[in-house]
Amino acid sequence: MKCLVCSATSGEVSGPCPQCGYDMNAENARDPQRIQAARAQFRDRTTAYAPDTRVSAFDKAKPWLGVLLGFAMFVFVLRACRSGGFLW
């Protein structure tokens, strides 16, 4: 069964969608207004449509901090190996 709200495919015919929780077996499940409301509610809950509301600035900076730390370690090793035991 393919969900009308999140387009996930599931082998189960009974019960709500495992991803978004929309009940396809309800009597007015194919009502376009209800489907649009469920899609808007699903978009508000997921990070795919609103990543800035759930990802902090520190989480965005972590990869760049790792790159800077790796570069600093690389430069430190290069200087240590080149100097013959003296760092400066």
Secondary structure, DSSP 8 states (H G I E B T S, - for coil): -B-TTT--B-S--SSB-TTT--BTTSTTTT-HHHHHHHHHHHHHHSTTT-HHHH--HHHHHHHHHHHHHHHHHHHHHHHHHHTTS---
